Amino acid sequence: MKQVIDVVTQGEKPIIRDHLNMGGSNPKGDSIRANSRYLERDGKPWLPVMGEFHFSRFPNEQWEEELLKMKAGGIQVVATYLFWIYHEEIEGRYNWSGDKDLRRFIELCAKSGLEAVVRLGPWAHGECRNGGFPDWIYGKCALRTNDEDYLRYARRFYSEIAKQIEGLAFQDGGPIVGLQFDNELTDNAEHLRTLKEMALALGMKAPLYTVTGWGGPGGARIPQDEVLPLFGGYPDHPWEKHTNPLPPGPHYFFHSVRNDPSIGSDLFGEKAEEIEDLAEIERYPDGCCELGGGVQMTYHRRPVIEADDVAAMATVKLANGCNLLGYYMYHGGTHSVGELSTMQESNPQGNQLPVRSYDFQAPIGEFGQLRESYRLLKRLHLFLQAFGERLAPMSAAYPEIRPLSLEDTGTVRVAARASGDSGFLFFNNYQRLTKMEDKKDVQVELRLPGGQLTVPEAAGFTLKAGAYFIWPYHLDMEDVRLNYATAQPLCALREDGDSTYVFFGVPGVRPEYVWDSSTVAHIEVIEGSGRVERSGVTVAVRDLEPGTACEFAVRSVSGRTFKVLTLTGEQSLHLWKGKAFGRERLILCEGDVSFEKDGVRIGGTEVNQFAFAIYPPVDRSVAHEGGAVEWRQDGVFQGFRSIVRPREISVVVVPVSDAILNAAFFPYLFEKEGQEGKSPEWEIRVDVAAFEEATDIRLVIAYVGDVAQIYIGGLCVADQFYNGTPWTIGLKRFRQELRREPIILKVSPLWASTDVYMPDRPSEDRMPDLLSVRALAEYTVELS
């Protein structure tokens, strides 16, 4: 099954420069600009990774800790909404304190080595009440237009924002590299232009200015060359009006279409079909601000998002030419409760959201928990840190034979990013909620300007069901050319002239590296871990067993030497890269790792999560507050086992008689006669003395029902729409209250007549049932 990609005929389109009204330099002389294909950093191609985290939806005491998690996951830029109603719920009374302290959040981004994009609004959406508009503005003006009254209110809000971020722009030496105007505005380019002019007049600036570009069959109307249109895509659409499974979506196919008209269709309605195509899209680099890191549940649609749903989509998006990978959400949060109302989006005709939870099934959850999607995406982000500068100028190229429709699961899905003779091959055999079959005897024939290259050269491979990965071809490593590898590049370490390139094996394929023999003087493999074959113009390394000992050295004809390390796919998920103990290092660890002050912090709930290995080895002992750690050799890594003894946490659950679920929050729940507001109630007491040692306690609740709510001291602090998965709640933010008050759990019945979509939905009435409650202590070890 040979796929042919004719890179020559598809070609590279010319890059347009100096036409976009943006860009800037900081006091050190560093610059950020954009051309028609990619962003530039100090004159070099730049492919950043951006993750959405709403500061106002998370306790400010924990912001720094969460930002370090984002950085460890490969995020470089933090995007955040400003919800007007959060800051001026009552007209004329602004609140920028506590969890609403924008300035402190941006300063913590800078302290953590992250940059920021501020999504200014005035309208935001983000599943917030009124899309972020305060109640008081309704009836006073024509919203989201150049109406003079509206602009007066918007200018007043913008001027307050300007005070908060004064001096924090990139051009001033600060971390703000982008500003977004409004959100999902599809048909008023002049208003977007006015918002930009207003921001600039008030002193707000950044090197990049953005808007959301989606809507209609082709995209939104925007002021040409004034802003970058950014796009997105989600693995499911909780905003759809129906309660049926979605048909196959376009985000697991290789294609050149940026716009996803389904985003925001709950808001646009029929109007979406009237919007013209986005003019001259090739004037702007392809970028995303809302690639779904998960999705939020609505009452009527409760999809369960798997980690592969997110990571496969991101990989495909890169293959299709995306040069700014931005996730919404990357970090979940919690809706606040205002003085006058709750703050979630909820109305009988549209979306009905949980009152508190904005978990979004994101890579980092509502309570700071790391999900499997975090690790899958981290692996992709490590690749971009090492190879994004090479990938960004490359154009997308597609095979001659492509899927005939979104229902076609039989055709091999492959694409390339190419520049001249070099590039990366992208394979995808994964599609959400779809059974995929193995594809056997797969080969790709690349027709390049310098000639033909077949990957793999000797025989085809089996593309396993559910697999998606990236292979390089004609990759220059130091001054050696790698013709191709059947392993995915992961990251690179470079210091003092020494370089190590790290790859990992993909499902069902034995890694092999085929080099241009004219550039290679010698390859040395560890005895018994592989073999070297010379054949005419190539030299290959084959029969490798991926793992911590799978390393070989390559010496070029000019005498330069570097190493290649090949890990297993599982090990690649637990690999972390950051500055530790004096230089950049790799850490292999199943726990949650972050880097701070030249040290390493490891968090986890199980003993084995605190074992770790370091590469390159340290030349001195490693210790933490509990004492020194045991060490051993682990291949080329230096392995350590930290001494941590997590404690069992007692949980006492006491059933209580039927109580009243807060019907003011969910009036649409109580439709069955005789059950208005009735719900079973359980009192849960956790041994909070564990907080003397633990950094957090995760409460894991397995239940059956419809809507679950957690109360502490009479206040609803967390809630969830049941979708068949356990509910995890972090208790750290409630630790003081829990010393005085128990946790009260309330769950409403799930009626068979309730029209909702969820996997494996019960076909009969289900009365609330509490299946189990567990408390897991999370510990943190700081290594120095």
N, C-alpha and C positions, 0 to 999 in steps of 0.2 A: 504494500500500500504506500506508494511513493507520492509525496506531495511536492509540487514544484512551486517555488517562489521566485519569480522573475524580478529581481531587484532592479535590473538595468532598465526595463521598460517602465517600471513604476516611478523610478527616479526621485530625486530630492527637489522640492520646490524652493525657489530662491528665498532667502531670508530678507525681510524688510526691516530696516533699522531707522531710528531717529524720527519716527512718525507718531509715537505715542506721547501724550502730554503727561509724563510722569518720570520718575527716576530721581535719584539724589545721592549725595555723599555725606558721610559723617565727619566729625572733626579730625579723625585719624586718617581720612582720605579713602576709607572703604566706600564702595559704591554698590548700589542696587539699581538695575535697569531692566527693561523688557524689550525684546524684539518680537517679531511675528511668530517665532517658533518656541522660544524658551526665555526664562529669566536669566539675568546675568549678575554675578557677584564678583566684583573687582575685575570685570572684563572677561570672566570665565563662565561657562554654562553652569547654571545652578538649578537643581531639581529638589526643592524643599518638600518636607513632609509636615503637614499642618493638622492639628487636632483640636476639636471644639471642646471647651470646658467653660461652663457658665459659673463665674465666680460667685454670683449672687444666689446660686442654688447649692452652695456647699459651705460648711462652717469655715470661717476665715482662719480659725486657729490651726486648721489642717491644710491650708492652701499650699504651703511650701513643700510639705511631705508629698502631696499629690502631684505637684509640678515635677518633682524629682522622679516620680514614677513615670510620668509622661516622657521625660527626657531619656530615662533608661529604656523606654520602649521605642526610642528612635524618633520621637517628635522633636522638631526644631522650632516650629512656630505654633503658638497657642492662639486660637481664634475664640472670641467671646462676644456674645450679644450684650447689648445694653437694652434692658426692658424699661421703657419710660415709666410705666406704672409702678415699678419697684422703687423708683427714685423720686417720683412726684405723684404719689397716690392721691394726695390732697393738694389742690392747686396752690402753687406758690410756696409749698413747704418741701424742700429738697432734703433727701437723706443719702449721704455718701459715707456712712459710717458702718462699722461692723462687717457683716457679710456683703454690704453694698459698697465697700470701699474700693472703688475702681483703681485709684492711684496706687494704693498699697499692693493690689494684685499685680499690676503692671510692673511695679518695682521688684516684686518677688520673682516675676518671670525673668527679669534681667539678672537678679542674684543667682537664679538657677541655671543661667546660661541659655535661656530661651528668648525668642522674639515673639512679637504679638501682632495680631490683626484685630482691630476693634470694629465690630459691626455696629455702626452708629444708629441704625434706624433712620428716622423716628419710628417707623413701623418695623417690627421684627418677625412676627409670627412665633416660631419656636414653641408652639403649643402653650403659649402664655395667654392669659385673659386679654381679650380685645386685640390679640397680636402684639400686646405691649402698650397699646394706647391706654392712658388713664381714663376712667369713666367720665370725668368731668369735661373732657374735650368734645364729647359727642353733642351735636346740635349747635356748636359754635362756629363751624367752618366746614369747608369741603376738604375732607381729609385726603392726603397723599396727592395733592395737586398744587399748582402755583397760585392758588387762592391766597390773597393777601393776608387774611386773618390766620389761615393755617400756617403760612410762612412765618408770621410773627410768633406764634407759639413754638414752632419748630426751631426758629432762631434762638429763642430763649432757652430751650432745652439744649441745643448745640453749644450755646455759650457756657452753660454749666458744665458740660462735658469738657469743653476746652480748658476750663480752669483746673479740672481734675488731671488732665494729661499734659499740662504745660511742661515743656522741657523734656518730655519723654519720647519725642519723635526720633527716628533713626538719624535724621539730619542734625539733631541736637546731641547726639551721642547716646540716645535712649534705645529701647527695644522695639518701639512700634514701627513695623515695616509696612503696614497696610491699613487702610480704612475702607470699610464697605458702606455704601449709601443705600438706605431703605432695604427692602428684601422682597423678592418675588414680585417686583413691579414690572409688568410686561409690556405696557403700552404707552408709556409717558417718558420719552427720552428727555424732553425739555425739563421735566421736574427733576430727573436725576442730575442733569447738568446744573440746575439751580442749587441742589443740595451740595454738590461739590464746590461750587462757587461760594456758598455760604460758609462751608467748613473752612475753606482757605482764607476767607475774609476774617474769620474769627481766630486765625492763627493755628488751626489744626492742619497738620501736614504729615505726609509719609511718602516714601518712594513709590509705593504702589497704591492705586485706587481701584476698587473692585465693585461689581454688582453681580447679582444672580442673573444668569443668562437664559434660564429655561422658561418654557411656556410655549404653548401652541406647537404646531408641527415643525417649526424651525428655530424658534428662540425669541427672546424678548427684544424690544426696540431699545437701543441704547444710544447715548451721544457718542458719535464716532470718534475714536482715538482718545477719548477722555477717561475711559475706565476699561478695566479688563473684565469681560464676561466670564464668570466661572459657573461650572455645571455640577452635576451630581448624578446619583442613582442609588436606589435602595433595593435590598433583597426582597422586600415585601412592601405592600402599600396599605398600612392600617387605616388610611383615610378613605379608601374605596367604600362606596355606599353598600355594596353587597356583602354577603357572608359566605361566599364560595371560595375554594382554593383559586389562586391566581393562575392564569395560563403561563407558559414559559416566558421569561423576560429576556430583554436583549443584552443584559449585562454579563452574560457568560459566553458571549459570542464575540469574535474579532470583527470589528467594523470601524468605519471612520466617522460615525455620527456622534457628535458631542451631546446634543440636546436630548433630554428625556422629558417629553411633554406630560408624562404622567405625574411628575412631581408638582404638587400644588393644584392638581385637578379638582380637589375638593373646594378650592377657593375660586379658581377661574371659571369653572362650569363651562357652559357653552361658549363663553367669551374666548376661551383658549383657541377655538378653531378659527377665530377671526384675526388672530395675530399674524403679522407677516413674518417671513423668514428673517433671521438675523443677518443683516447685510454684511458682506465682505468678512466672513468669519475667519478667513485666512490672514487677516491683519493682526490677529491676536493669538498668543500661545494658548494651547489647550491646557486647561486647569480645572480642578474640582475644589469646591468648598463644602459640598454635601455628599460625599461618597459615604453611604450608610455604614457606620461602624456597628450598627444594629438597627432596630426600629422601636419606636414607642408603641405600647399597646393602647388601643382604644377599646371602649366597652364592647363594641360589636365585632371587632377583629383583634384576635390575640395570637398572632403567629409566634412560633418559637424559632429563634434565629440560631443556626449552628455556626461554629467558628469558620468552617469552610465556606459558608455562604458569603461571609465578609472577605476572607483572604483571597478566595478565587476571583471575586469581583474586582478587588484592587489590582491583582496581577493582570487580569484582562484589560483593565483600564490603562495600565502602564503600556501594555503592548499596543493599544490603540492610539498612543501618542500623547497621553496625559503627562504634563511636565510640572504640575503642582498637585500633589496628592493630599487632598484635604478631607478629613473625616468629620461627619456629623452623626452622632456624637462620638467622641473618643472617650470622654469621661462623663458618666451619668451624674445626676444630682437630684435635688428634692425641691419641689415647688414650695415657696414660702407662703405664709398666710398673712394677708395684709390687715390693716386696721379696719377696712370697710368690707372686704370680701376675700374669698379664696383667689388664688392667682392662676389656676389652671384653665385651659381652654375646655369649655363644656357647654354645649347647647343642644336642645332636643333635635334640631334639624341637621346638626353637623357632628363633629367629633366630640366624644365624651371621654375625658381623660381622668386618670386617677387624680385625686385631690392633692396628694403629696408626691408620689413617686414620679421621677423623671429618669429612671434607671436606664432606659433606652436599650437594654441588653448590650450595653456598650463594652468595649474591651476593658475599660476600668468602670466598675459598676457604681451604683448610687452611693455605696458606703466604702468606696475605695478598694473593693476586691478585684483582683486580676483574673480575667477569664482566659480560656484557651485562645480566643481570637486575639488577645493581647500578644501572646507568644508567637502565633502565626504571622501577625503583622510585624512584630519586632524583627523577625527573620527577614522579611521583605525590606524593612527600613534599613537594616544593616547593609544589605546589598546596595541600596540607593546611596548610603553614605560613602561607600567605597567606589561605586561605579556610576553614580548619577551624573557626574560631570561628563562622562563619555556618552551616557544614554540620551541626555537632553537634546543634543543636536540631531539625533537620529530620527528619521522618518519611519512611519509605519508602512509595512509592505505585506501583502496578503497573497495566499496561494491561488493557483488557477482553479482548483476545485474547492468550493466552500459550501457550507450548509445551505440547503435549498429553502429552509424556513426555520422558524423558531422551534418547530416540533422535530426537526431533523437531529437525531441523536447518533446516527450511524457514521456521518462524515467526520474525519479527523479534523479537529480544530487546532490550527497552528497559525502563527503569524511571526513577523520579524520586525525588529527596529534596526534600521540599517543606515550607515553612512559610509559611502564608498564600499570597500571590501569588508568592513568590520561591522559587527552587530551582535544582537542577541535573539535567540529563538525562544518563543513563548508557546507552550503547549497547555491546553486545558481540556480535561475530560471529566469536568464536574459541572453539574447544573442543579440548582436548588430544587428539592422535592421531585427529582427526576432520576429514574434508574438508568444508569449509563453502563455500557458493556466495555470490556477490554478491547482495545484496538491492536491487532497483531501485525507484525512485520512492517512497522512504521519507519519510513526514511524520509528525509527532506532533501530535495535537490535545490540548492541555491544557485541561481544564475547571477553572478556578480560581475562588476566591471572588469575585474582581473581574471575571470574565468569561472569555472563551475566547481562547487564544493558539495559533496554528499555527506549528510550527517544522519546516523553513523556511516562510516565508509564501507565496512565489510558486510554487514547484514542489518536488517531492520530490528527494532525492539518492540516490546509490548507496552503500549500506553495503557496503564492500569486504570480501571474505573475509579473515578474520584480523584485522580491525580492532576496536578497543575504545577508547572515549574518553568524555570528559565535556564537555557544553556547558552554559553557564549560561543561565538565563532570569530576567527581571526582577531583574537584578543591579544593585544601587545602587553606583555608583562615584563617590566623592566625593558631590556632590549631583546627579548625572546618572543616569538610569535606562537601562540596557542591556536592551532587550526580549529580545534573544537574540543569540548569536554562534554561527556555525558554525566555530569554532576553540576549542581547549581552553585554559582558563586555566592558566597555568604558575606565575607568581609575581608579586610586587609589590615595588617599591622605593619607600620613602617616607623623605624627609629634608628638613628645613627648608622644609616646605610644598610640596615638589615630589614628585609621584607619577608613577611609570611602571608600567603594568600590562603584563605580558608574556603573550602567547598563542602557540600554535603550530598550524600547519595539520595536519589529520588526513587520512589516506589518501583520495585521490580526491574531496575536497570543496574547492571554492574558498572561502576564508574570506570571510565577510561579517558586518558588525556592524550591527544594526538598533536604533536608539535611539528613545526617547520624545521627539518633537520639542519638546514643551512644556518639557523640561528642558535642551535644547541651544541655545546661542546661535550657535555656530560650530564647524565642523570643518575643519581645515587638513591636507591630505595633501601629501606630497612630489610634485612634478610628475612625472607619468608612472608613478606607483606605485599609483594607485587613483582612484576617482571617488566623489563624494558625490551622493546622490539624495535629494531631499525629496519626500515624497508624503503629503499630508494630515497624519496624526498621527504619522508616523514620519520619521526621517532615517536613511539607510543609507550605509555605506561598503562599496563592492564593487570587484571587479576588482583585488584585491590580489595581489601576488607576494610570498609570505613570504620573509624573508631579513633580513640585518643592516641593510638600508636601509629596511625596511618599517615605518615609524613615522608616526603621525599624531597631531595634537593636538586635544583636545576642550575647548571652553570652555563652561561652564555659563551659564545665564541669570543666576546670581548673580555671575559673573565669575571663578569658579575654573577653573583649567586643569590638565589632566593629559595624559599621553602614553600611547599604546597602541602596543606593539611586537609584531609578529607574525613569529615565526621559523618555519623549516621544521621538520618532524618530526625530521629528522636532527640539526639544530642543537640542538633541545631536549634530545636525549640527551647533548649535550656541554656543556650549560649548568650552571654552578655558581654558588651564591650564598653570600656570606659577607662578614665584615668584612675589608677589605683597603685599605691605604694611606689610613687615616683615616676610612673610612665603609663602609657596606654597598655592595657592588658585585656585578655579574654578570661572570663569567669564562667565555668560550667557549674550550674547549680539549679536544682529543681525548685528552690525557694524563690521568693520575690526579691530581686536585687536592685539596689540603687547605689549611685556613687555620690559621695559628698566629702569635700575637704581631703582629697587624696586617699580616702578610705572606702570601705565597702560596707553597706548595710544589707543584711539578709533577714527577711521576714518569712514566717511560715507557721503552720499549725501542727506539723508532724516532724518527728525526729529526723527522718531521712532528708527533709528539705533543707537542713542546715549543713549537710555535707557539700563541699565545693572543691573545685580544682582550678588552678591558676596557670596561665600561659602568657608570656614566658615566666619561669619560676622566679620567686623572690629570693634574695640573697640574705634574708634575715628572718627571724621568727615572726609569726602572725599570732596576734592575741586579741581577746575581747575582754569585756568586763568580768566575765566568768573565769578568766584565766587563759592560758595558752591552749592551742588546738593541736590535736594529733595530726601528723602528716605521713604521707606515703607517696610512692610513685604511681602515677596513673597515665601510662603511655608517655607522651612528651609533656604532659601536664604534671603539676605538683599538686597532689591531692591532700585535702584536709578534712577532718571530721570535728566539728564543733561540739562541745559538751553542753547539750541543752536537754532538759527534762521537763517537757510540758506536763502540766497538771490536769487532772480530770476536773471538770466544773460541774457541780451539782445543779440540776434543774428540777424544780418542783412545779407540777402542773395541777391545778385544781379546777374542775368544772364548776361553772356558776349557772344559775338558772337563766332562762331566756332574758335577753336585754334588748334595748332599742339601738339598732344601728343608726348612725347619724343620717337620717333621711334628708336633711337639708343639703347634705353633700351629694347624695345619689337619689334624687326623687324618682328616677325612672326605673329603679330596681323593684319597687314594691307594687306589683301588678296583680298578684294572686290574692283573692279574697280571704281575709282572715289571717294574712301573714304580713300586714303592713308594719314594716320596721322591725319585725321580730328576727332575732339572730342569737344563736348560742354564744356563750361567752366563757372564756377560760382565763384564769389568773395564772400568770407565769412568774415565778421568782427565780432569779439567777444569782449565784454566789458572786457578787460584785467584788468581794475581797480579792478575787483573782487579778483585778486591775493593779494590785500592788506589784505584780510581776509581768502581767500580760500587757501588750500595747493595745489590743482590741479583743473583744469577744464577739464571735460570729454566732448568731442565733439562726439555726436552720430549721424551718418549720415545713413539714409535709402535711398537707391538708386537702380536703375536697370541699368545694363550695363555689360561690360566685365571686363575691367581693370580700376581701379580708382587710381588716383595719387593726392597727396597733395603737393603743392609747397608753399614755403615761401621765399621771396626774390630771386626768380628764381631757387631755389634748390629744387629738389624732396626730401622731408623729410619722406614721408610715402606712401605706396601703398597697394593695396589689389586686389586679384582676386575675382570677384563677385561669391558668392555661395548662395545668397538668405537671408543672415543674415545681420543685421545692423553692421556698422563699427564704432568702438569706438576708439578714438584717444585722448591720454593724451597730454595736451598743456603745462604742467609745463616746459618741457625742452626747449620750444620755447618762453617762456614768454618775454624775452628781444627783440627778433626779432619781436614779435607781437605788440609791442608798436610802431613799425615803419612801418610794412608791413601787408597787409591782407593775408588771406589764399586763395589760388587759388585751386579749385577742378576741375580736368579734368577726364572725364569718356568716354571710347570708346564704340562703339556699340557692341552688342552681336548678331552675325549672326547665324541663324539657321543651317547653313552649318558648323559652327565651331565644331569640334569633341572634346567635353569636357564632363566629368562626373561631375554632381552635383545633389543633391536632387531637384526634381521638376524643372528640366531644362525647360525653355521656348521652345516651339516647333516652334515659329516663330521668325523672326528678331525682336530684341528689341532695339530701339534707346535709348540712355541714358536718364534717367529721375531721377531727384532729388525729392524724395518723402517727406522728412522732414529732418530738422537739429535742434538738441537740444543741449544746453550747460548745463551741470550739474556741479555745484560747489561742490567740495569735501572738507570737513572740518575735522580738527583733534582736538580732545580734549585730553589733557594730564592730567591725574588724579594723585594726590599725597596725 
